[in-house]
Every structure is written in structure tokens, then in C-alpha cells.
Amino acid sequence: MKKGMVLPVFISLVALSVWGCKSKEPEITEGTATVGIAIDPEGKERKESQDKGEGREKGQKEKQEKTENQNGEGKEDEAGQQKAEQEMEKAGTAEEGSRFSFADLSKVEFIFCSGAGGWQTSLTIKEDGSFSGLFFDGNLGDIGEGYPNGSVLWSEFDGSFTQPVQTDAYTYSMQIAELEYQEPIGKEEIREEIRYCYADAYGLSDTRTVRIHLPGTPLEEIPEEARRWVGYYDLSQLTGETLPFYVLENEEHQYSFRGYDMVEELKKTIAYTESQAAEQEELIQKEALSQAELTEKTGYLYDLWDQALNSTWDVLKKTLDPETMEALTVEERRWIEQKEAAVAEAGAEFEGGSMQPMIMNDKAAELTKARLYELLKLLKIRYNE
């Protein structure tokens, strides 16, 4: 974590799309409703014969009809019993689902994006149903006087959901109770040579009802358009597949936010960082490198650990309670000052020499790596890992 790094990491992603500062027009998808038809169980009354003088043939026919009716009733009873068992099984599944609460989403970040272009809306939900998030859509090629680094549609927002109500064994429904933006919609300003155009949060601003689909939801029970937003375009080759992650669905337009386990994703980042760092350290130890190459390698090492630290900080910010995060922020600022002082002290001995940048990079990487593992302990405590 480097002092003075103000722009979010998202800015590097913003460059991927091309647009002007215009609001998106949401594409409305019409849904289809399935109507259940109730069947009247009452049959037609049978008229009894009044003729006492019916022959043997008539009696045999009536006997046969009686036997068939009894068999039919037996089949109906059996079908009814099977249906009752299925309903009981479904009710049992629903009862298990009723244990769902917002606390189950404490490690989940929901992301809504197309996969093509540089726009994204993300949000996390606290245990009390409050949420916060970020929307951006930008292009560093949309430049002008005072903003040579491009433009970005941007909004940071906070809000809250009502308590979720279960609608079936795998689905809950809730309302957006509040949605507030940190900056007024329509405001523009230039910061660090980037033009910020404050806009609605795409995917959230045009609906009130949001559905939660739990992991284990049969894919065929999710609306087709909603499935497509999370990567399930064609179910023809899939049989009995279920959803492996949480999904938030904008009910009106069937936009879907895919849920990612932030802690699991962070573990992947740390594993990659450790692998890359080990590779670079081996090169430094075994290869005959020039001083310029050594400076480059140690600088890369520092960047690796610093990026991992920033990723960890982002997860902490989204998962810790505000009071804990506020105290940790004060501590982190103090650590940054101490780190920079230690790095400057390490380089002072070689001031003006070609080794100075390498020594400073090496010290910065060492301290940043140590700080990373200190912060990771907080996540292990938070989730009892």
C-alpha cells in the first residue's frame, strides 16, 4: 500500500470501454407468466338402474365397471400420496432455506457486468441488510481540456434492503428500502485529470424488488434472461444442473448480479502472488543479473506484494464493521509512515549509488509482505479459518 495512491484500482479497467458521458438506457425484458389450472375432482353422478329384471350380462358389466372404478380410485390415491410426499419433501427443503439470513452474504461480493467493456456495478451486503457499492463505466480515450486521462461515469452508493421473504425453496424476495449516492446525479468534476460524471447505479436504480437465488437453485427455475447475465446461455446440454453461487436478480429487468466469495478469491490472489514472488526471488539468487535488472526485479517484487496488500485491504473494508475498520485505517496510516521511513533509512546508506533503488525496493517488499500476512490474520479470525 503506497502513500498517495488515491485512484481506485478500477480505473485500470475503465479504459476497456468506449463511450461518452451518457446514461445507459436499460433494455426491458418482458417476462412470461405460467398459469396453473385447477381440475374439478367431482365426477359425474351415476344414475342407478331401476330395472329389477336385468339379465346376467348386465350384472357382469356392472361388476366389471365397479372393479375398474376401484382400481382407478386406488391409482388416484397412490398419485395423491406421491404428490403429498413431494410437497412434504419440498417443505422440508424450504424449512432448511428459511435459515438463510443476510449474515450468509458477509463474504460475498455481487457483481453485475457484461463481460465485454469496462463497466461494472458491484455491491456487498452487511448482516443488517445495509449495502454499499460502486458503479463505473468509462473510457480513458474520452478526453478534453483539463482531463487528458479520460472520463468515467461513476457512483458510490449506500442503501438497505428490507428483510428477505421466502417465495420458494431456493428463492427470497426483498425490496430496496433506501438507495443514496455520495454525489448528486448529474454532477461533473475533474479529479487527477479524469472527468467524473456522476450517474445512477446501473442494475439497481431502475427497480424496487430484488430476488436472491440461493446456491443449489435448479437452473431451469431461474428466468432465462437472468441466467444469461451469470453465464448460463444454453441449458440444452445440461441436465439437473444447479446454481453454484448466490445471485441477486433485478426482478423488473431480470438483470443478475453474480456472487463471488471474496475470501476464496483473495486466497487465489495470495497463492498467485506467492508463486510469482518465489519465481522472481529464484531468478535474483541464481541468475547473473545486471544492477539495472536487479532493480527491475526487486521493484516488481514490491509491486506484487503491494497489489496483494491492496486486495486484502479491499476485502477487509467490505467485510469488517465500520468501527473496526476505522480503527484499522488509523493503524494502517501509521504503518505506511513507518514503512516509508524504514525504506528511506535503508536507502540512505547507498545514497546516490546505483544500488540505492534496489535496496529500497527490497526493504519495501519485505515490510509490505509482512504487513500483508498481519492483515490476513484478521480475516482468519473474522471467519474462524
C-alpha positions in Angstrom: 0.0 0.0 0.0 1.6 3.1 -1.2 1.1 6.6 0.2 -0.8 8.9 -2.1 -2.5 6.2 -4.1 -5.9 7.8 -4.4 -7.4 6.5 -7.6 -9.1 3.1 -7.1 -7.8 0.0 -8.9 -10.9 0.1 -11.1 -9.5 2.9 -13.1 -7.3 0.4 -15.0 -10.4 -1.5 -16.0 -12.3 1.6 -17.1 -10.1 2.0 -20.1 -11.7 -1.0 -21.7 -14.9 0.6 -22.9 -15.7 3.4 -25.3 -18.5 5.8 -24.6 -19.3 9.4 -23.9 -20.8 10.7 -20.6 -24.3 9.4 -21.4 -26.6 7.4 -19.2 -27.5 3.9 -20.3 -31.0 3.1 -21.4 -31.9 -0.1 -19.8 -33.3 -2.8 -22.1 -36.6 -4.0 -20.7 -37.2 -7.7 -21.0 -40.8 -8.9 -20.8 -41.4 -12.0 -18.7 -43.9 -14.7 -19.2 -46.3 -16.0 -16.6 -47.3 -19.6 -16.1 -51.0 -20.1 -15.1 -51.9 -23.1 -13.0 -55.2 -24.8 -13.9 -57.3 -26.4 -11.1 -59.1 -29.6 -12.1 -62.6 -30.2 -10.5 -62.4 -33.6 -8.7 -66.1 -34.1 -8.7 -67.2 -36.7 -11.2 -70.5 -37.1 -13.0 -73.2 -38.7 -10.9 -74.0 -42.3 -11.9 -77.6 -43.0 -12.5 -78.6 -46.3 -10.8 -80.7 -48.7 -12.8 -84.2 -49.2 -11.6 -84.8 -52.2 -13.8 -85.1 -55.3 -11.4 -85.2 -57.6 -14.3 -81.7 -57.0 -15.7 -80.0 -60.1 -17.0 -76.7 -61.8 -16.2 -74.8 -59.9 -18.9 -75.9 -56.5 -17.4 -74.8 -57.7 -13.9 -71.4 -58.8 -15.2 -70.9 -55.4 -16.9 -71.7 -53.5 -13.7 -69.4 -55.7 -11.7 -66.6 -55.0 -14.2 -67.3 -51.3 -14.1 -67.2 -51.4 -10.3 -63.8 -53.2 -10.3 -62.4 -50.6 -12.8 -63.6 -47.8 -10.6 -62.0 -49.3 -7.6 -58.7 -49.6 -9.5 -59.0 -46.0 -10.7 -59.6 -44.8 -7.2 -56.6 -46.8 -6.0 -54.4 -45.1 -8.6 -55.7 -41.7 -7.7 -54.9 -42.4 -4.0 -51.4 -43.6 -4.9 -50.8 -40.5 -7.1 -52.2 -38.3 -4.3 -49.9 -39.9 -1.8 -46.9 -39.4 -4.1 -47.8 -35.7 -4.5 -48.2 -35.3 -0.8 -44.7 -36.8 -0.2 -43.2 -34.5 -2.8 -44.8 -31.5 -1.1 -43.5 -32.6 2.3 -40.0 -33.0 0.8 -40.2 -29.6 -0.8 -41.5 -28.1 2.5 -38.6 -29.7 4.3 -36.2 -28.1 1.8 -37.9 -24.8 2.3 -37.6 -25.1 6.0 -33.9 -25.5 5.6 -33.8 -22.5 3.3 -35.6 -20.4 5.9 -32.4 -20.4 7.9 -31.0 -18.0 5.3 -30.1 -14.5 6.5 -28.0 -11.6 5.4 -25.2 -12.9 7.6 -24.8 -15.7 4.9 -23.7 -13.0 2.5 -21.0 -11.4 4.6 -18.2 -12.9 2.4 -20.0 -12.3 -0.9 -19.4 -9.5 -3.4 -22.1 -9.2 -6.1 -21.0 -8.1 -9.5 -23.1 -7.0 -12.5 -21.3 -6.7 -15.8 -21.5 -7.8 -19.4 -18.0 -9.3 -19.7 -17.3 -7.0 -22.6 -16.4 -3.5 -21.9 -15.3 -1.5 -18.9 -18.5 -1.1 -16.9 -19.4 -2.8 -13.7 -21.7 -2.4 -10.7 -20.6 -4.1 -7.5 -22.1 -4.3 -4.0 -21.7 -6.0 -0.7 -24.4 -6.6 1.9 -23.9 -6.3 5.7 -25.6 -8.6 8.2 -28.3 -5.9 9.0 -29.3 -5.7 5.3 -27.5 -2.5 4.6 -25.3 -2.4 1.4 -22.7 -0.3 -0.3 -21.2 -0.4 -3.7 -19.7 1.2 -6.8 -20.7 1.7 -10.4 -18.3 2.8 -13.1 -18.3 2.9 -16.9 -15.5 4.8 -18.6 -13.1 5.3 -21.4 -9.7 6.9 -21.0 -9.9 7.9 -24.6 -12.8 10.4 -23.9 -10.5 13.3 -23.2 -10.8 17.1 -23.2 -9.3 20.2 -21.7 -8.3 19.5 -18.1 -9.0 15.7 -18.3 -6.3 14.2 -20.6 -6.7 10.9 -18.7 -10.2 10.3 -19.9 -13.7 10.3 -18.5 -15.7 7.9 -16.3 -19.3 7.5 -15.3 -19.1 7.0 -11.6 -21.2 6.5 -8.5 -20.6 5.3 -5.0 -23.7 4.4 -3.2 -25.2 3.1 0.1 -28.6 1.7 0.9 -30.6 -1.0 2.6 -32.9 -3.9 1.8 -36.0 -5.0 3.6 -35.9 -8.4 5.4 -36.0 -11.2 2.7 -39.2 -13.1 2.4 -39.0 -16.7 1.1 -41.0 -17.3 -2.0 -40.0 -20.9 -2.7 -37.4 -23.4 -1.5 -34.5 -21.6 -3.2 -35.6 -18.0 -3.6 -36.2 -14.9 -1.4 -37.6 -11.6 -2.3 -36.8 -8.2 -0.8 -37.3 -4.5 -1.5 -34.8 -1.7 -1.8 -35.7 0.4 1.2 -33.1 3.0 0.6 -30.6 4.0 -2.1 -28.4 7.1 -1.7 -25.5 8.4 -3.7 -22.4 10.1 -2.3 -22.5 12.6 -5.1 -25.6 14.2 -6.8 -26.6 12.5 -10.0 -25.6 14.7 -13.0 -22.7 16.4 -11.2 -19.4 16.6 -13.1 -16.0 17.3 -11.8 -12.3 16.8 -12.8 -10.1 14.9 -10.4 -6.5 13.9 -11.1 -7.0 14.8 -14.7 -10.0 12.5 -15.1 -13.6 13.8 -15.7 -16.1 12.2 -13.3 -19.7 12.2 -14.4 -21.9 11.0 -11.5 -24.7 8.7 -12.6 -27.2 6.1 -11.3 -26.0 2.7 -10.3 -26.8 0.6 -13.4 -28.8 -2.5 -12.5 -30.1 -1.1 -9.2 -31.6 2.3 -9.9 -34.5 1.1 -12.1 -36.1 -1.5 -9.8 -37.5 -1.9 -6.4 -37.8 -5.7 -6.0 -34.7 -7.8 -5.8 -34.7 -11.6 -5.7 -32.0 -13.8 -4.0 -31.4 -17.1 -5.7 -29.5 -19.5 -3.3 -26.8 -21.9 -4.3 -28.5 -25.2 -5.2 -31.3 -23.5 -7.2 -32.1 -25.6 -10.2 -31.1 -23.6 -13.3 -34.3 -24.2 -15.1 -36.2 -22.4 -12.3 -34.2 -19.1 -12.9 -35.6 -16.9 -15.7 -33.7 -17.3 -18.9 -32.6 -13.6 -19.2 -31.4 -13.7 -15.6 -29.4 -16.9 -16.2 -27.7 -15.3 -19.2 -26.2 -12.5 -17.1 -24.4 -15.0 -14.9 -23.1 -17.2 -17.8 -25.7 -19.8 -18.4 -26.7 -19.2 -22.0 -27.9 -22.7 -23.1 -29.3 -25.4 -20.8 -29.8 -27.9 -23.7 -26.6 -29.7 -22.8 -27.1 -29.5 -19.1 -29.3 -31.9 -17.1 -30.2 -31.4 -13.4 -27.6 -28.6 -13.0 -27.9 -26.3 -10.1 -26.6 -22.8 -9.3 -23.2 -22.9 -7.6 -23.3 -19.4 -6.2 -25.6 -16.7 -4.9 -27.4 -14.5 -7.4 -29.2 -11.2 -6.9 -31.8 -10.6 -9.6 -33.4 -7.2 -10.6 -36.9 -8.6 -10.8 -38.2 -5.9 -13.3 -35.5 -6.3 -15.9 -34.0 -9.7 -14.9 -30.5 -8.2 -14.6 -28.4 -10.6 -12.4 -25.5 -9.9 -10.0 -23.2 -12.9 -9.6 -22.0 -13.6 -6.1 -18.3 -14.2 -5.5 -16.8 -15.4 -2.3 -14.3 -12.6 -1.6 -12.2 -14.6 0.8 -11.8 -17.5 -1.6 -11.0 -15.1 -4.4 -8.4 -13.5 -2.2 -6.8 -16.8 -1.4 -6.3 -17.3 -5.2 -4.7 -13.8 -5.4 -2.3 -14.6 -2.5 -1.4 -18.0 -4.0 -0.6 -16.3 -7.3 1.5 -13.7 -5.6 3.5 -16.2 -3.6 4.1 -18.2 -6.7 5.3 -15.2 -8.7 7.4 -13.9 -5.9 9.1 -17.2 -5.4 9.9 -17.3 -9.1 11.4 -13.8 -9.1 13.4 -14.4 -5.9 14.9 -17.6 -7.5 15.9 -15.6 -10.6 17.6 -12.9 -8.4 19.5 -15.6 -6.5 20.6 -17.8 -9.4 20.9 -15.6 -12.4 23.8 -13.3 -13.2 21.8 -10.1 -13.5 23.0 -6.5 -14.1 22.3 -3.9 -11.5 19.5 -2.4 -13.7 17.9 -5.9 -13.9 18.2 -6.4 -10.1 16.5 -3.0 -9.6 13.7 -4.0 -12.0 13.2 -7.4 -10.4 13.0 -6.1 -6.8 10.7 -3.3 -8.0 8.4 -6.0 -9.5 8.5 -7.9 -6.2 7.4 -4.8 -4.3 4.6 -4.2 -6.7 3.4 -7.9 -6.3 3.2 -7.7 -2.5 1.7 -4.2 -2.7 -1.1 -5.3 -5.0 -1.9 -8.3 -2.8 -2.0 -6.0 0.2 -4.4 -3.6 -1.6 -6.6 -6.6 -2.5 -6.6 -7.7 1.1 -7.4 -4.2 2.3 -10.4 -4.0 -0.1 -11.8 -7.3 1.3 -11.4 -6.1 4.9 -13.1 -2.8 4.0 -16.1 -4.7 2.7 -16.4 -7.3 5.5 -15.4 -5.6 8.8 -17.8 -3.5 10.8 -17.3 0.4 10.5 -15.8 0.8 14.0 -13.2 -1.9 13.5 -12.4 -0.6 10.0 -12.0 3.0 11.3 -9.5 1.9 14.0 -7.7 -0.3 11.4 -7.4 2.7 9.0 -5.7 4.8 11.6 -3.3 1.9 12.3 -2.6 1.4 8.6 -1.8 5.1 8.1 0.7 4.8 10.9 2.2 1.7 9.3 2.6 3.5 6.0 4.6 6.3 7.6 6.8 3.8 9.4 7.4 1.8 6.3 8.4 4.8 4.2 10.7 6.0 7.0 12.3 2.5 7.1 12.7 2.3 3.3 14.3 5.8 3.2 16.7 4.8 6.0 17.7 1.6 4.2 18.5 3.5 1.0 20.4 6.3 2.8 23.5 4.2 3.2 23.7 3.9 -0.6 22.5 7.4 -1.4 23.5 8.4 -4.9 24.7 4.9 -5.8 23.2 2.5 -8.4 22.3 0.1 -5.6 20.0 2.5 -3.8 16.8 1.8 -5.7 17.3 -1.9 -5.4 17.9 -1.7 -1.6 14.8 0.5 -1.2 12.7 -1.8 -3.3 13.9 -4.8 -1.3 13.1 -3.2 2.0 9.7 -2.1 0.8 8.8 -5.6 -0.4 9.9 -7.1 2.9 7.8 -4.8 5.0 4.8 -5.0 2.7 4.8 -8.8 2.7 5.0 -8.8 6.5 2.1 -6.4 6.7 0.0 -8.5 4.3 0.2 -11.6 6.5 -0.7 -9.5 9.5 -3.9 -8.3 7.8 -4.7 -11.8 6.6 -4.9 -12.9 10.2 -7.8 -10.6 10.7 -9.8 -12.4 8.0 -8.9 -15.8 9.6 -10.2 -14.5 12.9 -13.3 -13.0 11.2 -14.3 -16.2 9.6 -12.9 -18.8 12.0 -10.5 -20.2 9.4 
